[in-house]
Amino acid sequence: MADWWRELTVIDGDGHIASTEETWEKYLEEPYRAVRPRIVKDNRGSDRWMVEGELYPRPEGVASGQPEGIKGSMLHAGVSDPVARLKDMDSEGIDIAVVFGNLPELTLAALHDGGLAAAMARAYNNWAADYCSTDPARLKAVAMLGLHDVQAAVKELKRATQELGLVSAMLCTNIKGKDLDHPDFLPLFAEAEKLGVPLCVHGAPSTLSFAGADRFTNYFYTHAIAHPFEQMIALMCVVCGGILERFPDLKIAFLEAGIGWIPSWVERLDEHYEHRASLVPNIKHPPSEYIARGNVYFFCEPEEKMIPYVAQDYEDAIVFTSDYPHWDATFPGAVQTLAERNDLSELVKRKILSENAARFYGFDIR
């Protein structure tokens, strides 16, 4: 049946919105408004965000970002205009879009001033809530957190989700070199489990330290390695570091890194557990058993060739994403690309396009 998928409640599990200079001028509280993020031109004429005197994405050198500056993440008006976003969603057949931040809010983990990071998180969350208020049934935002002060982050997690109505919170793969199993972050995981708020691990290669960052100055290389390598590390730390053993009801997802690496990486972790379990005393079972319990999700983009293979073991854990409006996103046609694949059953496509995201985020789509 043509366009059968339009009968579904199609959920985009990971798209992006982007603040503007006006966002920070309006929403960032004093005394930080005076040092708010600003857009400046680099010496090649490209627009970049300046925060704490640093340029993002980094224009050159180690871990450099997009050569064209912020342009590659601002390709469509819907990134900051919710009315335009809803029109694009209609054209795609997306009923609900879960939206994450962009630059400069993705710089929070890299900032030196923890107070500024916390203030930017609050400002962004307030703005994101206002963005989604245009149609709160269809636009759902994910909170940013400044994790320099974990207790403040716990407070903001509760405010953003319980008062503002944001549906999740984003974690970077590491914060100032601290991996996600660091004891400092335990109160945050405890609060998320208590509140029933799912957490989303999302990379930000242009703004923080990542595996291999000290070895490459070419954006082709840094972007290619940063997302999957960091997500592999993050999954290892969350599972083998005992986070899921300690917080068995916590839901957590790993985003924007593709999914082809998952089977081989989980198999490798299991092999190490088989022979070296004594080195990971915080878990009592092979890593694959924690992942199979239904609390761990992986987000994919529609064109990935490995989806059928990964779905053999994880069909209930794969969530569709558009990654709108980034330079490497499929737009237009993201939903249609996945819905018309002939290497996936209709049942699996229904799960990926709708049911799995609804279960992860707690949406009632009946």
Secondary structure, DSSP 4 states (H G I P E B T S, - for coil): -TTGGGGS--EEEEEE----HHHHHHHPPTTGGGG--EEEE-TTS-EEEEETTEEES--SSTT---TTGGGGG--SGGGT-HHHHHHHHHHHT-SEEEEE--TTGGGGGG-S-HHHHHHHHHHHHHHHHHHHTTSTTTEEEEE---TTSHHHHHHHHHIIIIIS---EEEE-SEETTEETTSGGGHHHHHHHHHHT--EEEE--TTTS--TTGGG---HHHHHHHHHHHHHHHHHHHHHHTTHHHH-TT--EEEESS-STTHHHHHHHHHHHHHHHGGG-TT-SS-HHHHHTTTTEEEEE-TT-TTHHHHHHHHTTTEEE---TTSTTS--S-HHHHHHT-SSS-HHHHHIIIIIHHHHHHT----
